[in-house]
Amino acid sequence: MPLVPVPVLVLLQMLVGVSGALPQCDPRVRGMCKPTVEEKPKCADLVLSYCEDMAYSQTMFPNILGQKTRKDAESSVEYLLVSVVDSLLGGRCNPDVRMLACSVLTPRCERNSVLRPCQSACEAVHKKCRRAFEEIQMAWPYFLDCDRFFVGDEEGCYDPLEGLREQEDEAVAATEVPPPEGPAASLQFTYHSNSEMISALKTAEDRCADIARTYSIGRSMEGRELLAIEFSNNPGEHEPLEPEVKYVGNMHGDEVVGRQLLIYLAQYLCSEYQSGNERIQTLVNTTRIHILPSMNPDGYELAVSGANGDSYGDEEVPRYGSWNVGRNNAQNIDLNRNFPDLTSIVYSRRRQRSFHTDHIPIPDNYWFGKVAPETYAVMKWIRSVPFVLSANFHSGDLVVSYPYDLSKHPLEQNMFSPTPDDKVFKLLAGIYANTHKTMSSDEARCGSSRANSQKGIVNGAQWYSVAGGMQDFNYLHTNCFEVTVELGCDKFPPEEDLFGAWHDNQEALIAFMEAAHRGIKGIVKDEEGNVIKGARISVRGIRHDVTSAENGDYWRLLPPGIHIITASAPGYARAIKKVRLPPRMQTAGRLDFVLREAPPGSDEHKGENSFLSAAAYERFDPYNQYARYTMTSELNQSREERSEKPWWWNYFVSVGGPAPTWLLKHY
């Protein structure tokens, strides 16, 4: 036998080894692999205990979320939520949310095909139940996204709540609901946290969607929403000749009665309008009402907590005693000292013959100071809406204070310092004080105002001088007349006193808003019928004008009597009219103006001074501070929301696995 060289032998052994091995499956070589036949999913019995009462008995995995087996679904956070949602929501929306969730986790199966639940059913449950989730600070579950996991009727969907609605209708028909025992029966006289306040306003919006709308004017320093609610027969729009009124509460975070009264007022307006109260219906149908219950939610949170660290960790500012914890905002700024001081400008120029006390521009040097985001938001709000009348609510005394707040004394000592509209302000303040159950009584009054007030009203500067106050800013920068209502000496009374506070103030709150319909109103047009925006309405003897709004309409609060009214605008000749307002006139007199084009070359035609004044007035935030405030506020909001988790959070993270951040409302 011939000898075989070693290298050749090794090669032959390798070939034999390869040929003796099982053929490898290479998808790149045709014919070497047989396709794997995957078993198609089939209908299976529905055995998840929290879904066993569905109207069907067969389901299929993978489910709509892609969970491959029953075990995957049963061990998921989604199913954990299904098991506890009834307890979390306090029995509300049961079993609607649970059954809707089961239609996604254990979808209906017929003839080995999954049927998707109807989008319309999801939307109905979302509308009914989203508020319950918001109240516990939980986001609407992602797997109940009506657009993502549900389909329209045209795609052959099914209603996962079938049979449930028939049962509910039968139960409602068999149950007689007793009528409420008056308007106050529906109000809960308890304190509201910030989240509860927002929920209460949004609930009123849902209940009275045809007349109510919530909207945000901005955020606080710590990122909390400054939420307002509006009541009008056409919410969201300014209607010509319809006056705009606002109420602002909780400017000082530790003064909480006004905050609660404004929450109750929003609920009251909604319920009374729906119940057919003609007075409330007339008020809402003829007035656009804006309510901001809390201008300082950060301060309120601190006041509620009773924290001792009341300077917010700012070592550069002096600390103050625990008696006013939460008064200031999170920057330790007193918001009622933070507005532009326009009153000092008035005093410095009051001897100038042509100087008026209205629409005074904000000086540029104001923006170099420390402007709180809450102040900034309110200023933007005041400038964007043609408010006519306003009140802001405080505690610490029992009185209505009216402008000026800053004393005209050279050393700013307390001194009677009236505005040109002193008669109007006394009339407005008197309406609230006299309608209040006890405010105008000498025996009932409390606090330091007693030495200077008369029948429950006082000039602010005569009481104590304040620079940078909000009511002076309203009057000197816009058309709005604002007063300050002090609701009592106890800034944070016990809950059992809240009903009494509502009882004392309810009628005054309504009567004051009705006062927006006093004086005159009208529309300013040119000879061709075009409305004139920014026309000046002047009253002889009163060095304070108002201007027409976007639609050419104006409102001028005035006391009873005979008044000479002038309308003017750049490029037009002045128009003058005389009007008599009877003492008991409850609605504004209509006084329209048609302005003719001024002769060429005349001062009225040039209108140079008016144009310069308008340009200066429009110069708001010239250094773009808004972006800085927004960035700071969002940063604080993110920090707060990530560090403060809701009370239910630990339950869901204790089961292990990735943290279900989709449950957090703000993440």
Buried (B, 14 or more C-beta within 10 A) or exposed (E): EEEEEEEEEEEEEEEEEEEEEEEEEEEEEEEEEEEEEEEEBEBBEBEBEBBEEBBBEBBBBBBBBEBEEBEBBBBBBBBBBBBBBBEBBEEBBBBBBBBBBBBBBBBBBEEEEBBBBBBBBBEBBBEBBBBBBBBBBBBBBEBBEBEEBBBEEEEEBBBBBBEBEEEEEEEEEEEEEEEEEEBBEBBEBEBBEBBBBBBBBBBBBBBBEEBBBBBEBBBBBBBBBBBBBBBBBEBEEBBEBBBBBBBBBBBBBBBBBBBBBBBBBBBBBBBBBBEEBEEBBEBBBBBBBBBBBBBBBBBBBBBBEEEEEBBBEEEEEEEEEEEBBBBBBBBBBBBBBBBBBBBBBBBEEEEEEEEBBBBBBBBEEBBEEEBBBBBBBBBBBBBEBBBBBBBBBBBBBBBBBBBBBBBBBEEBEBBBBBBBBBBBBBBBBBBBBBBBBEBBEEEBBBBBBBEBBEBBBBBBBBBBBBBBBBBBBBBBBBBBBBBBBBBBBBBBBEEEEBEEBBEBBBEBBBBBBBBBBBBBBBBBBBEEEEBBBBBBBBBEEBBBBBBBBEBBBBBBBBBBEEBEBBBBBBBBBBBEBEBEBEEEBEEBBEBBBBBEEBEEEEEBBBBEEBEEBBEBBEEBBEEEBBEEBBEBBEEBBEEBBEEEBBEBBEEBBEEEEEBBEEBBBEE
